[in-house]
Amino acid sequence: MAAGDYSAAARQARILADRGDAGAQALLGGLYEHGEGVPQNYSTARHFYRLSAAQGYALAQHNLALMYGLAKGGPQDLVLAYMWAN
């Protein structure tokens, strides 16, 4: 895989994410949030961050808190934003 090949990274991460790998789920969340290698989709980003965050992956918890706080990918929920940030 060449450096900067986000499409290949997304394909490989999806395989691991489907197996429950929290790091791969967080990576996919970031790829979908920023539209790198996949179409930008905040709802899908929130989904993958949530899967990863539920496993205790700190970066995903942080990013999910931001998405809830900024109403990216769904309605704003400041209680959930605080919960995941804390």
C-alpha positions in Angstrom: 0.0 0.0 0.0 1.4 3.4 -1.0 1.6 6.2 1.5 -1.5 8.3 1.3 -3.6 5.5 -0.3 -6.7 6.2 1.8 -9.0 3.9 -0.2 -6.7 0.9 0.4 -6.5 1.8 4.1 -10.3 2.0 4.3 -10.7 -1.4 2.7 -8.2 -3.0 5.1 -9.5 -1.2 8.1 -13.1 -2.3 7.3 -12.0 -6.0 7.4 -10.6 -5.5 10.9 -13.4 -3.2 12.1 -15.9 -5.9 11.1 -14.0 -8.3 13.4 -14.4 -5.8 16.3 -10.9 -4.1 16.2 -11.4 -0.9 18.1 -8.4 0.8 16.4 -9.7 0.0 13.0 -13.1 1.2 13.9 -11.7 4.5 15.1 -9.6 4.8 11.9 -12.7 4.3 9.8 -14.5 6.9 11.8 -11.8 9.4 11.0 -11.8 8.4 7.3 -15.5 8.9 7.0 -15.5 12.1 9.0 -12.9 13.7 6.7 -13.9 11.9 3.5 -10.5 10.4 2.9 -10.7 7.3 0.7 -14.5 7.0 1.3 -17.3 9.4 0.8 -17.6 11.9 3.7 -20.4 10.7 5.9 -20.7 12.1 9.4 -23.4 9.5 10.4 -21.2 6.6 9.4 -18.2 8.3 11.2 -20.3 8.6 14.4 -21.3 4.9 14.1 -17.7 3.7 13.9 -16.5 6.0 16.6 -19.3 4.7 18.8 -18.3 1.1 18.3 -14.7 1.9 19.1 -15.5 4.2 22.0 -17.7 1.5 23.6 -14.6 -0.7 23.8 -12.7 2.1 25.7 -10.6 3.5 22.8 -9.8 7.0 24.1 -9.3 8.7 20.7 -12.7 7.4 19.5 -14.3 8.6 22.8 -12.9 12.1 22.3 -13.9 12.3 18.6 -17.4 10.9 19.4 -17.8 13.6 22.1 -16.9 16.3 19.6 -19.4 14.9 17.0 -22.2 14.9 19.6 -21.3 18.4 20.8 -21.1 19.8 17.2 -24.2 17.9 15.9 -22.1 16.1 13.3 -23.9 13.0 12.0 -27.0 13.4 14.0 -28.7 15.6 16.6 -26.7 17.6 19.1 -26.6 15.9 22.5 -24.6 17.7 25.0 -25.2 15.1 27.7 -23.6 12.4 25.5 -20.9 14.8 24.5 -20.0 15.4 28.1 -20.3 11.7 28.9 -17.8 10.6 26.2 -15.5 13.5 26.9 -15.4 12.7 30.6 
